[in-house]
Amino acid sequence: MMELMSVVAVVAILAMLALPSYLDRIVREQIKEALPLADIAKQPIATSWSLIQTFPADNASAGLPPAEKIVANYVSAVAVENGAIYITFGNRANGAITGKILTLRPAVVEDAPIVPIAWACGYAEAPEKMTVKGENRTNIPEPLLPIECRAFKR
């Protein structure tokens, strides 16, 4: 009987250790699932940059519906502001990210609009020799973000 209680205690401790890691993984998967929704905004932003070297001021000037009309399972809005894309989490999103924002900012090579735009997700920095445009409003804790949205630490 004592052995059985010991086994149950060990299993309970292991489950308690694994649960936070599992919950973080669920949140990261919800964020990753939301990222393709931003793709509808990336094309008009890139087109505007390559043609006139400016970014759309808002959803309307990017030819997109209002922010609250661009929704998905875990997303309650996708807004464009001066080229940056702001994904607001809601609907069925985990409580840890409900109401939080993930920012995708365009990174460009100044005076070379022919060079494709790179996108800085969350706390990620621009590639070398590129300039990031737009304000980073990401307020999701960095450990919950997918690796491509975290700051690179050397």
Phi and psi in radians as a Rosetta constraint file:
Dihedral C 1 N 2 CA 2 C 2 CIRCULARHARMONIC -1.109 0.35
Dihedral N 2 CA 2 C 2 N 3 CIRCULARHARMONIC -0.684 0.35
Dihedral C 2 N 3 CA 3 C 3 CIRCULARHARMONIC -1.108 0.35
Dihedral N 3 CA 3 C 3 N 4 CIRCULARHARMONIC -0.714 0.35
Dihedral C 3 N 4 CA 4 C 4 CIRCULARHARMONIC -1.105 0.35
Dihedral N 4 CA 4 C 4 N 5 CIRCULARHARMONIC -0.728 0.35
Dihedral C 4 N 5 CA 5 C 5 CIRCULARHARMONIC -1.143 0.35
Dihedral N 5 CA 5 C 5 N 6 CIRCULARHARMONIC -0.645 0.35
Dihedral C 5 N 6 CA 6 C 6 CIRCULARHARMONIC -1.128 0.35
Dihedral N 6 CA 6 C 6 N 7 CIRCULARHARMONIC -0.755 0.35
Dihedral C 6 N 7 CA 7 C 7 CIRCULARHARMONIC -1.097 0.35
Dihedral N 7 CA 7 C 7 N 8 CIRCULARHARMONIC -0.776 0.35
Dihedral C 7 N 8 CA 8 C 8 CIRCULARHARMONIC -1.078 0.35
Dihedral N 8 CA 8 C 8 N 9 CIRCULARHARMONIC -0.733 0.35
Dihedral C 8 N 9 CA 9 C 9 CIRCULARHARMONIC -1.116 0.35
Dihedral N 9 CA 9 C 9 N 10 CIRCULARHARMONIC -0.748 0.35
Dihedral C 9 N 10 CA 10 C 10 CIRCULARHARMONIC -1.118 0.35
Dihedral N 10 CA 10 C 10 N 11 CIRCULARHARMONIC -0.772 0.35
Dihedral C 10 N 11 CA 11 C 11 CIRCULARHARMONIC -1.090 0.35
Dihedral N 11 CA 11 C 11 N 12 CIRCULARHARMONIC -0.721 0.35
Dihedral C 11 N 12 CA 12 C 12 CIRCULARHARMONIC -1.103 0.35
Dihedral N 12 CA 12 C 12 N 13 CIRCULARHARMONIC -0.734 0.35
Dihedral C 12 N 13 CA 13 C 13 CIRCULARHARMONIC -1.122 0.35
Dihedral N 13 CA 13 C 13 N 14 CIRCULARHARMONIC -0.770 0.35
Dihedral C 13 N 14 CA 14 C 14 CIRCULARHARMONIC -1.088 0.35
Dihedral N 14 CA 14 C 14 N 15 CIRCULARHARMONIC -0.697 0.35
Dihedral C 14 N 15 CA 15 C 15 CIRCULARHARMONIC -1.122 0.35
Dihedral N 15 CA 15 C 15 N 16 CIRCULARHARMONIC -0.706 0.35
Dihedral C 15 N 16 CA 16 C 16 CIRCULARHARMONIC -1.136 0.35
Dihedral N 16 CA 16 C 16 N 17 CIRCULARHARMONIC -0.603 0.35
Dihedral C 16 N 17 CA 17 C 17 CIRCULARHARMONIC -1.267 0.35
Dihedral N 17 CA 17 C 17 N 18 CIRCULARHARMONIC -0.598 0.35
Dihedral C 17 N 18 CA 18 C 18 CIRCULARHARMONIC -1.408 0.35
Dihedral N 18 CA 18 C 18 N 19 CIRCULARHARMONIC -0.486 0.35
Dihedral C 18 N 19 CA 19 C 19 CIRCULARHARMONIC -1.034 0.35
Dihedral N 19 CA 19 C 19 N 20 CIRCULARHARMONIC -0.850 0.35
Dihedral C 19 N 20 CA 20 C 20 CIRCULARHARMONIC -1.038 0.35
Dihedral N 20 CA 20 C 20 N 21 CIRCULARHARMONIC -0.697 0.35
Dihedral C 20 N 21 CA 21 C 21 CIRCULARHARMONIC -1.090 0.35
Dihedral N 21 CA 21 C 21 N 22 CIRCULARHARMONIC -0.713 0.35
Dihedral C 21 N 22 CA 22 C 22 CIRCULARHARMONIC -1.153 0.35
Dihedral N 22 CA 22 C 22 N 23 CIRCULARHARMONIC -0.746 0.35
Dihedral C 22 N 23 CA 23 C 23 CIRCULARHARMONIC -1.131 0.35
Dihedral N 23 CA 23 C 23 N 24 CIRCULARHARMONIC -0.706 0.35
Dihedral C 23 N 24 CA 24 C 24 CIRCULARHARMONIC -1.048 0.35
Dihedral N 24 CA 24 C 24 N 25 CIRCULARHARMONIC -0.701 0.35
Dihedral C 24 N 25 CA 25 C 25 CIRCULARHARMONIC -1.126 0.35
Dihedral N 25 CA 25 C 25 N 26 CIRCULARHARMONIC -0.688 0.35
Dihedral C 25 N 26 CA 26 C 26 CIRCULARHARMONIC -1.063 0.35
Dihedral N 26 CA 26 C 26 N 27 CIRCULARHARMONIC -0.798 0.35
Dihedral C 26 N 27 CA 27 C 27 CIRCULARHARMONIC -1.091 0.35
Dihedral N 27 CA 27 C 27 N 28 CIRCULARHARMONIC -0.793 0.35
Dihedral C 27 N 28 CA 28 C 28 CIRCULARHARMONIC -1.037 0.35
Dihedral N 28 CA 28 C 28 N 29 CIRCULARHARMONIC -0.709 0.35
Dihedral C 28 N 29 CA 29 C 29 CIRCULARHARMONIC -1.144 0.35
Dihedral N 29 CA 29 C 29 N 30 CIRCULARHARMONIC -0.662 0.35
Dihedral C 29 N 30 CA 30 C 30 CIRCULARHARMONIC -1.135 0.35
Dihedral N 30 CA 30 C 30 N 31 CIRCULARHARMONIC -0.691 0.35
Dihedral C 30 N 31 CA 31 C 31 CIRCULARHARMONIC -1.149 0.35
Dihedral N 31 CA 31 C 31 N 32 CIRCULARHARMONIC -0.790 0.35
Dihedral C 31 N 32 CA 32 C 32 CIRCULARHARMONIC -1.071 0.35
Dihedral N 32 CA 32 C 32 N 33 CIRCULARHARMONIC -0.654 0.35
Dihedral C 32 N 33 CA 33 C 33 CIRCULARHARMONIC -1.161 0.35
Dihedral N 33 CA 33 C 33 N 34 CIRCULARHARMONIC -0.485 0.35
Dihedral C 33 N 34 CA 34 C 34 CIRCULARHARMONIC -1.402 0.35
Dihedral N 34 CA 34 C 34 N 35 CIRCULARHARMONIC -0.421 0.35
Dihedral C 34 N 35 CA 35 C 35 CIRCULARHARMONIC -1.011 0.35
Dihedral N 35 CA 35 C 35 N 36 CIRCULARHARMONIC -0.731 0.35
Dihedral C 35 N 36 CA 36 C 36 CIRCULARHARMONIC -1.072 0.35
Dihedral N 36 CA 36 C 36 N 37 CIRCULARHARMONIC -0.377 0.35
Dihedral C 36 N 37 CA 37 C 37 CIRCULARHARMONIC -1.107 0.35
Dihedral N 37 CA 37 C 37 N 38 CIRCULARHARMONIC -0.486 0.35
Dihedral C 37 N 38 CA 38 C 38 CIRCULARHARMONIC -1.250 0.35
Dihedral N 38 CA 38 C 38 N 39 CIRCULARHARMONIC -0.312 0.35
Dihedral C 38 N 39 CA 39 C 39 CIRCULARHARMONIC -1.038 0.35
Dihedral N 39 CA 39 C 39 N 40 CIRCULARHARMONIC -0.522 0.35
Dihedral C 39 N 40 CA 40 C 40 CIRCULARHARMONIC -1.158 0.35
Dihedral N 40 CA 40 C 40 N 41 CIRCULARHARMONIC -0.408 0.35
Dihedral C 40 N 41 CA 41 C 41 CIRCULARHARMONIC -1.596 0.35
Dihedral N 41 CA 41 C 41 N 42 CIRCULARHARMONIC -0.420 0.35
Dihedral C 41 N 42 CA 42 C 42 CIRCULARHARMONIC -1.123 0.35
Dihedral N 42 CA 42 C 42 N 43 CIRCULARHARMONIC -0.712 0.35
Dihedral C 42 N 43 CA 43 C 43 CIRCULARHARMONIC -1.093 0.35
Dihedral N 43 CA 43 C 43 N 44 CIRCULARHARMONIC -0.900 0.35
Dihedral C 43 N 44 CA 44 C 44 CIRCULARHARMONIC -1.121 0.35
Dihedral N 44 CA 44 C 44 N 45 CIRCULARHARMONIC -0.539 0.35
Dihedral C 44 N 45 CA 45 C 45 CIRCULARHARMONIC -1.169 0.35
Dihedral N 45 CA 45 C 45 N 46 CIRCULARHARMONIC -0.804 0.35
Dihedral C 45 N 46 CA 46 C 46 CIRCULARHARMONIC -1.117 0.35
Dihedral N 46 CA 46 C 46 N 47 CIRCULARHARMONIC -0.694 0.35
Dihedral C 46 N 47 CA 47 C 47 CIRCULARHARMONIC -1.110 0.35
Dihedral N 47 CA 47 C 47 N 48 CIRCULARHARMONIC -0.778 0.35
Dihedral C 47 N 48 CA 48 C 48 CIRCULARHARMONIC -1.050 0.35
Dihedral N 48 CA 48 C 48 N 49 CIRCULARHARMONIC -0.752 0.35
Dihedral C 48 N 49 CA 49 C 49 CIRCULARHARMONIC -1.124 0.35
Dihedral N 49 CA 49 C 49 N 50 CIRCULARHARMONIC -0.783 0.35
Dihedral C 49 N 50 CA 50 C 50 CIRCULARHARMONIC -1.222 0.35
Dihedral N 50 CA 50 C 50 N 51 CIRCULARHARMONIC -0.510 0.35
Dihedral C 50 N 51 CA 51 C 51 CIRCULARHARMONIC -1.539 0.35
Dihedral N 51 CA 51 C 51 N 52 CIRCULARHARMONIC -0.781 0.35
Dihedral C 51 N 52 CA 52 C 52 CIRCULARHARMONIC -2.231 0.35
Dihedral N 52 CA 52 C 52 N 53 CIRCULARHARMONIC 0.130 0.35
Dihedral C 52 N 53 CA 53 C 53 CIRCULARHARMONIC 0.954 0.35
Dihedral N 53 CA 53 C 53 N 54 CIRCULARHARMONIC 0.569 0.35
Dihedral C 53 N 54 CA 54 C 54 CIRCULARHARMONIC -2.352 0.35
Dihedral N 54 CA 54 C 54 N 55 CIRCULARHARMONIC 2.886 0.35
Dihedral C 54 N 55 CA 55 C 55 CIRCULARHARMONIC -1.936 0.35
Dihedral N 55 CA 55 C 55 N 56 CIRCULARHARMONIC 2.619 0.35
Dihedral C 55 N 56 CA 56 C 56 CIRCULARHARMONIC -1.035 0.35
Dihedral N 56 CA 56 C 56 N 57 CIRCULARHARMONIC 2.414 0.35
Dihedral C 56 N 57 CA 57 C 57 CIRCULARHARMONIC -1.294 0.35
Dihedral N 57 CA 57 C 57 N 58 CIRCULARHARMONIC -0.529 0.35
Dihedral C 57 N 58 CA 58 C 58 CIRCULARHARMONIC -2.746 0.35
Dihedral N 58 CA 58 C 58 N 59 CIRCULARHARMONIC -3.076 0.35
Dihedral C 58 N 59 CA 59 C 59 CIRCULARHARMONIC -1.046 0.35
Dihedral N 59 CA 59 C 59 N 60 CIRCULARHARMONIC -0.759 0.35
Dihedral C 59 N 60 CA 60 C 60 CIRCULARHARMONIC -1.083 0.35
Dihedral N 60 CA 60 C 60 N 61 CIRCULARHARMONIC -0.782 0.35
Dihedral C 60 N 61 CA 61 C 61 CIRCULARHARMONIC -1.250 0.35
Dihedral N 61 CA 61 C 61 N 62 CIRCULARHARMONIC -0.280 0.35
Dihedral C 61 N 62 CA 62 C 62 CIRCULARHARMONIC -1.565 0.35
Dihedral N 62 CA 62 C 62 N 63 CIRCULARHARMONIC -0.021 0.35
Dihedral C 62 N 63 CA 63 C 63 CIRCULARHARMONIC 1.327 0.35
Dihedral N 63 CA 63 C 63 N 64 CIRCULARHARMONIC 0.466 0.35
Dihedral C 63 N 64 CA 64 C 64 CIRCULARHARMONIC -1.923 0.35
Dihedral N 64 CA 64 C 64 N 65 CIRCULARHARMONIC 2.753 0.35
Dihedral C 64 N 65 CA 65 C 65 CIRCULARHARMONIC -1.163 0.35
Dihedral N 65 CA 65 C 65 N 66 CIRCULARHARMONIC 2.928 0.35
Dihedral C 65 N 66 CA 66 C 66 CIRCULARHARMONIC -0.978 0.35
Dihedral N 66 CA 66 C 66 N 67 CIRCULARHARMONIC 2.650 0.35
Dihedral C 66 N 67 CA 67 C 67 CIRCULARHARMONIC -0.915 0.35
Dihedral N 67 CA 67 C 67 N 68 CIRCULARHARMONIC -0.735 0.35
Dihedral C 67 N 68 CA 68 C 68 CIRCULARHARMONIC -1.294 0.35
Dihedral N 68 CA 68 C 68 N 69 CIRCULARHARMONIC -0.103 0.35
Dihedral C 68 N 69 CA 69 C 69 CIRCULARHARMONIC -1.636 0.35
Dihedral N 69 CA 69 C 69 N 70 CIRCULARHARMONIC -0.187 0.35
Dihedral C 69 N 70 CA 70 C 70 CIRCULARHARMONIC -1.731 0.35
Dihedral N 70 CA 70 C 70 N 71 CIRCULARHARMONIC 1.683 0.35
Dihedral C 70 N 71 CA 71 C 71 CIRCULARHARMONIC -2.297 0.35
Dihedral N 71 CA 71 C 71 N 72 CIRCULARHARMONIC 2.879 0.35
Dihedral C 71 N 72 CA 72 C 72 CIRCULARHARMONIC -2.731 0.35
Dihedral N 72 CA 72 C 72 N 73 CIRCULARHARMONIC -3.013 0.35
Dihedral C 72 N 73 CA 73 C 73 CIRCULARHARMONIC -0.884 0.35
Dihedral N 73 CA 73 C 73 N 74 CIRCULARHARMONIC -0.776 0.35
Dihedral C 73 N 74 CA 74 C 74 CIRCULARHARMONIC -1.990 0.35
Dihedral N 74 CA 74 C 74 N 75 CIRCULARHARMONIC 0.083 0.35
Dihedral C 74 N 75 CA 75 C 75 CIRCULARHARMONIC -2.076 0.35
Dihedral N 75 CA 75 C 75 N 76 CIRCULARHARMONIC 2.306 0.35
Dihedral C 75 N 76 CA 76 C 76 CIRCULARHARMONIC -1.813 0.35
Dihedral N 76 CA 76 C 76 N 77 CIRCULARHARMONIC -0.230 0.35
Dihedral C 76 N 77 CA 77 C 77 CIRCULARHARMONIC -2.938 0.35
Dihedral N 77 CA 77 C 77 N 78 CIRCULARHARMONIC 2.603 0.35
Dihedral C 77 N 78 CA 78 C 78 CIRCULARHARMONIC -2.286 0.35
Dihedral N 78 CA 78 C 78 N 79 CIRCULARHARMONIC 1.979 0.35
Dihedral C 78 N 79 CA 79 C 79 CIRCULARHARMONIC -1.989 0.35
Dihedral N 79 CA 79 C 79 N 80 CIRCULARHARMONIC 2.540 0.35
Dihedral C 79 N 80 CA 80 C 80 CIRCULARHARMONIC -1.951 0.35
Dihedral N 80 CA 80 C 80 N 81 CIRCULARHARMONIC 2.318 0.35
Dihedral C 80 N 81 CA 81 C 81 CIRCULARHARMONIC -2.543 0.35
Dihedral N 81 CA 81 C 81 N 82 CIRCULARHARMONIC 1.958 0.35
Dihedral C 81 N 82 CA 82 C 82 CIRCULARHARMONIC 0.904 0.35
Dihedral N 82 CA 82 C 82 N 83 CIRCULARHARMONIC 0.734 0.35
Dihedral C 82 N 83 CA 83 C 83 CIRCULARHARMONIC 1.585 0.35
Dihedral N 83 CA 83 C 83 N 84 CIRCULARHARMONIC -0.379 0.35
Dihedral C 83 N 84 CA 84 C 84 CIRCULARHARMONIC -1.434 0.35
Dihedral N 84 CA 84 C 84 N 85 CIRCULARHARMONIC 2.569 0.35
Dihedral C 84 N 85 CA 85 C 85 CIRCULARHARMONIC -1.939 0.35
Dihedral N 85 CA 85 C 85 N 86 CIRCULARHARMONIC 2.220 0.35
Dihedral C 85 N 86 CA 86 C 86 CIRCULARHARMONIC -1.996 0.35
Dihedral N 86 CA 86 C 86 N 87 CIRCULARHARMONIC 2.004 0.35
Dihedral C 86 N 87 CA 87 C 87 CIRCULARHARMONIC -1.729 0.35
Dihedral N 87 CA 87 C 87 N 88 CIRCULARHARMONIC 2.074 0.35
Dihedral C 87 N 88 CA 88 C 88 CIRCULARHARMONIC -1.768 0.35
Dihedral N 88 CA 88 C 88 N 89 CIRCULARHARMONIC 2.219 0.35
Dihedral C 88 N 89 CA 89 C 89 CIRCULARHARMONIC -1.555 0.35
Dihedral N 89 CA 89 C 89 N 90 CIRCULARHARMONIC 2.490 0.35
Dihedral C 89 N 90 CA 90 C 90 CIRCULARHARMONIC -3.031 0.35
Dihedral N 90 CA 90 C 90 N 91 CIRCULARHARMONIC -2.567 0.35
Dihedral C 90 N 91 CA 91 C 91 CIRCULARHARMONIC 0.907 0.35
Dihedral N 91 CA 91 C 91 N 92 CIRCULARHARMONIC -1.942 0.35
Dihedral C 91 N 92 CA 92 C 92 CIRCULARHARMONIC -1.713 0.35
Dihedral N 92 CA 92 C 92 N 93 CIRCULARHARMONIC 0.294 0.35
Dihedral C 92 N 93 CA 93 C 93 CIRCULARHARMONIC -1.195 0.35
Dihedral N 93 CA 93 C 93 N 94 CIRCULARHARMONIC 2.650 0.35
Dihedral C 93 N 94 CA 94 C 94 CIRCULARHARMONIC -1.004 0.35
Dihedral N 94 CA 94 C 94 N 95 CIRCULARHARMONIC 2.540 0.35
Dihedral C 94 N 95 CA 95 C 95 CIRCULARHARMONIC -0.977 0.35
Dihedral N 95 CA 95 C 95 N 96 CIRCULARHARMONIC -0.461 0.35
Dihedral C 95 N 96 CA 96 C 96 CIRCULARHARMONIC -1.163 0.35
Dihedral N 96 CA 96 C 96 N 97 CIRCULARHARMONIC -0.391 0.35
Dihedral C 96 N 97 CA 97 C 97 CIRCULARHARMONIC -2.113 0.35
Dihedral N 97 CA 97 C 97 N 98 CIRCULARHARMONIC -0.045 0.35
Dihedral C 97 N 98 CA 98 C 98 CIRCULARHARMONIC -1.064 0.35
Dihedral N 98 CA 98 C 98 N 99 CIRCULARHARMONIC 2.226 0.35
Dihedral C 98 N 99 CA 99 C 99 CIRCULARHARMONIC 1.445 0.35
Dihedral N 99 CA 99 C 99 N 100 CIRCULARHARMONIC -0.075 0.35
Dihedral C 99 N 100 CA 100 C 100 CIRCULARHARMONIC -1.534 0.35
Dihedral N 100 CA 100 C 100 N 101 CIRCULARHARMONIC 2.821 0.35
Dihedral C 100 N 101 CA 101 C 101 CIRCULARHARMONIC -2.115 0.35
Dihedral N 101 CA 101 C 101 N 102 CIRCULARHARMONIC 2.428 0.35
Dihedral C 101 N 102 CA 102 C 102 CIRCULARHARMONIC -2.038 0.35
Dihedral N 102 CA 102 C 102 N 103 CIRCULARHARMONIC 2.263 0.35
Dihedral C 102 N 103 CA 103 C 103 CIRCULARHARMONIC -1.833 0.35
Dihedral N 103 CA 103 C 103 N 104 CIRCULARHARMONIC 2.382 0.35
Dihedral C 103 N 104 CA 104 C 104 CIRCULARHARMONIC -2.037 0.35
Dihedral N 104 CA 104 C 104 N 105 CIRCULARHARMONIC 2.082 0.35
Dihedral C 104 N 105 CA 105 C 105 CIRCULARHARMONIC -1.973 0.35
Dihedral N 105 CA 105 C 105 N 106 CIRCULARHARMONIC 2.426 0.35
Dihedral C 105 N 106 CA 106 C 106 CIRCULARHARMONIC -1.301 0.35
Dihedral N 106 CA 106 C 106 N 107 CIRCULARHARMONIC 2.392 0.35
Dihedral C 106 N 107 CA 107 C 107 CIRCULARHARMONIC -1.984 0.35
Dihedral N 107 CA 107 C 107 N 108 CIRCULARHARMONIC 2.198 0.35
Dihedral C 107 N 108 CA 108 C 108 CIRCULARHARMONIC -2.234 0.35
Dihedral N 108 CA 108 C 108 N 109 CIRCULARHARMONIC 2.803 0.35
Dihedral C 108 N 109 CA 109 C 109 CIRCULARHARMONIC -1.670 0.35
Dihedral N 109 CA 109 C 109 N 110 CIRCULARHARMONIC 1.995 0.35
Dihedral C 109 N 110 CA 110 C 110 CIRCULARHARMONIC -1.005 0.35
Dihedral N 110 CA 110 C 110 N 111 CIRCULARHARMONIC 2.475 0.35
Dihedral C 110 N 111 CA 111 C 111 CIRCULARHARMONIC 1.095 0.35
Dihedral N 111 CA 111 C 111 N 112 CIRCULARHARMONIC 0.332 0.35
Dihedral C 111 N 112 CA 112 C 112 CIRCULARHARMONIC -2.490 0.35
Dihedral N 112 CA 112 C 112 N 113 CIRCULARHARMONIC 1.209 0.35
Dihedral C 112 N 113 CA 113 C 113 CIRCULARHARMONIC -1.143 0.35
Dihedral N 113 CA 113 C 113 N 114 CIRCULARHARMONIC -0.247 0.35
Dihedral C 113 N 114 CA 114 C 114 CIRCULARHARMONIC -1.265 0.35
Dihedral N 114 CA 114 C 114 N 115 CIRCULARHARMONIC -0.415 0.35
Dihedral C 114 N 115 CA 115 C 115 CIRCULARHARMONIC -1.238 0.35
Dihedral N 115 CA 115 C 115 N 116 CIRCULARHARMONIC 2.249 0.35
Dihedral C 115 N 116 CA 116 C 116 CIRCULARHARMONIC -1.044 0.35
Dihedral N 116 CA 116 C 116 N 117 CIRCULARHARMONIC 2.614 0.35
Dihedral C 116 N 117 CA 117 C 117 CIRCULARHARMONIC -1.291 0.35
Dihedral N 117 CA 117 C 117 N 118 CIRCULARHARMONIC 2.406 0.35
Dihedral C 117 N 118 CA 118 C 118 CIRCULARHARMONIC -1.785 0.35
Dihedral N 118 CA 118 C 118 N 119 CIRCULARHARMONIC 2.710 0.35
Dihedral C 118 N 119 CA 119 C 119 CIRCULARHARMONIC -2.023 0.35
Dihedral N 119 CA 119 C 119 N 120 CIRCULARHARMONIC 2.188 0.35
Dihedral C 119 N 120 CA 120 C 120 CIRCULARHARMONIC -1.633 0.35
Dihedral N 120 CA 120 C 120 N 121 CIRCULARHARMONIC 1.996 0.35
Dihedral C 120 N 121 CA 121 C 121 CIRCULARHARMONIC -1.663 0.35
Dihedral N 121 CA 121 C 121 N 122 CIRCULARHARMONIC 2.224 0.35
Dihedral C 121 N 122 CA 122 C 122 CIRCULARHARMONIC 1.055 0.35
Dihedral N 122 CA 122 C 122 N 123 CIRCULARHARMONIC -2.135 0.35
Dihedral C 122 N 123 CA 123 C 123 CIRCULARHARMONIC -1.579 0.35
Dihedral N 123 CA 123 C 123 N 124 CIRCULARHARMONIC 0.026 0.35
Dihedral C 123 N 124 CA 124 C 124 CIRCULARHARMONIC -1.124 0.35
Dihedral N 124 CA 124 C 124 N 125 CIRCULARHARMONIC 2.586 0.35
Dihedral C 124 N 125 CA 125 C 125 CIRCULARHARMONIC -1.690 0.35
Dihedral N 125 CA 125 C 125 N 126 CIRCULARHARMONIC 2.908 0.35
Dihedral C 125 N 126 CA 126 C 126 CIRCULARHARMONIC -1.268 0.35
Dihedral N 126 CA 126 C 126 N 127 CIRCULARHARMONIC 2.629 0.35
Dihedral C 126 N 127 CA 127 C 127 CIRCULARHARMONIC -1.066 0.35
Dihedral N 127 CA 127 C 127 N 128 CIRCULARHARMONIC 2.739 0.35
Dihedral C 127 N 128 CA 128 C 128 CIRCULARHARMONIC -0.973 0.35
Dihedral N 128 CA 128 C 128 N 129 CIRCULARHARMONIC 2.447 0.35
Dihedral C 128 N 129 CA 129 C 129 CIRCULARHARMONIC 1.259 0.35
Dihedral N 129 CA 129 C 129 N 130 CIRCULARHARMONIC 0.184 0.35
Dihedral C 129 N 130 CA 130 C 130 CIRCULARHARMONIC -2.007 0.35
Dihedral N 130 CA 130 C 130 N 131 CIRCULARHARMONIC 2.659 0.35
Dihedral C 130 N 131 CA 131 C 131 CIRCULARHARMONIC -1.972 0.35
Dihedral N 131 CA 131 C 131 N 132 CIRCULARHARMONIC 2.271 0.35
Dihedral C 131 N 132 CA 132 C 132 CIRCULARHARMONIC -1.501 0.35
Dihedral N 132 CA 132 C 132 N 133 CIRCULARHARMONIC 2.366 0.35
Dihedral C 132 N 133 CA 133 C 133 CIRCULARHARMONIC -1.931 0.35
Dihedral N 133 CA 133 C 133 N 134 CIRCULARHARMONIC 2.656 0.35
Dihedral C 133 N 134 CA 134 C 134 CIRCULARHARMONIC 1.577 0.35
Dihedral N 134 CA 134 C 134 N 135 CIRCULARHARMONIC 2.857 0.35
Dihedral C 134 N 135 CA 135 C 135 CIRCULARHARMONIC -1.633 0.35
Dihedral N 135 CA 135 C 135 N 136 CIRCULARHARMONIC 2.366 0.35
Dihedral C 135 N 136 CA 136 C 136 CIRCULARHARMONIC -1.508 0.35
Dihedral N 136 CA 136 C 136 N 137 CIRCULARHARMONIC 1.917 0.35
Dihedral C 136 N 137 CA 137 C 137 CIRCULARHARMONIC -1.849 0.35
Dihedral N 137 CA 137 C 137 N 138 CIRCULARHARMONIC 0.268 0.35
Dihedral C 137 N 138 CA 138 C 138 CIRCULARHARMONIC -1.031 0.35
Dihedral N 138 CA 138 C 138 N 139 CIRCULARHARMONIC 2.209 0.35
Dihedral C 138 N 139 CA 139 C 139 CIRCULARHARMONIC -2.244 0.35
Dihedral N 139 CA 139 C 139 N 140 CIRCULARHARMONIC 0.392 0.35
Dihedral C 139 N 140 CA 140 C 140 CIRCULARHARMONIC -1.556 0.35
Dihedral N 140 CA 140 C 140 N 141 CIRCULARHARMONIC 2.331 0.35
Dihedral C 140 N 141 CA 141 C 141 CIRCULARHARMONIC -0.974 0.35
Dihedral N 141 CA 141 C 141 N 142 CIRCULARHARMONIC 2.352 0.35
Dihedral C 141 N 142 CA 142 C 142 CIRCULARHARMONIC -0.953 0.35
Dihedral N 142 CA 142 C 142 N 143 CIRCULARHARMONIC -0.685 0.35
Dihedral C 142 N 143 CA 143 C 143 CIRCULARHARMONIC -1.092 0.35
Dihedral N 143 CA 143 C 143 N 144 CIRCULARHARMONIC -0.359 0.35
Dihedral C 143 N 144 CA 144 C 144 CIRCULARHARMONIC -1.470 0.35
Dihedral N 144 CA 144 C 144 N 145 CIRCULARHARMONIC -0.246 0.35
Dihedral C 144 N 145 CA 145 C 145 CIRCULARHARMONIC -1.418 0.35
Dihedral N 145 CA 145 C 145 N 146 CIRCULARHARMONIC 2.641 0.35
Dihedral C 145 N 146 CA 146 C 146 CIRCULARHARMONIC -1.075 0.35
Dihedral N 146 CA 146 C 146 N 147 CIRCULARHARMONIC 2.738 0.35
Dihedral C 146 N 147 CA 147 C 147 CIRCULARHARMONIC -0.968 0.35
Dihedral N 147 CA 147 C 147 N 148 CIRCULARHARMONIC -0.625 0.35
Dihedral C 147 N 148 CA 148 C 148 CIRCULARHARMONIC -1.247 0.35
Dihedral N 148 CA 148 C 148 N 149 CIRCULARHARMONIC -0.156 0.35
Dihedral C 148 N 149 CA 149 C 149 CIRCULARHARMONIC -1.874 0.35
Dihedral N 149 CA 149 C 149 N 150 CIRCULARHARMONIC 0.120 0.35
Dihedral C 149 N 150 CA 150 C 150 CIRCULARHARMONIC -1.728 0.35
Dihedral N 150 CA 150 C 150 N 151 CIRCULARHARMONIC 2.764 0.35
Dihedral C 150 N 151 CA 151 C 151 CIRCULARHARMONIC -1.221 0.35
Dihedral N 151 CA 151 C 151 N 152 CIRCULARHARMONIC 2.429 0.35
Dihedral C 151 N 152 CA 152 C 152 CIRCULARHARMONIC -1.402 0.35
Dihedral N 152 CA 152 C 152 N 153 CIRCULARHARMONIC 2.164 0.35
Dihedral C 152 N 153 CA 153 C 153 CIRCULARHARMONIC -1.913 0.35
Dihedral N 153 CA 153 C 153 N 154 CIRCULARHARMONIC 2.154 0.35
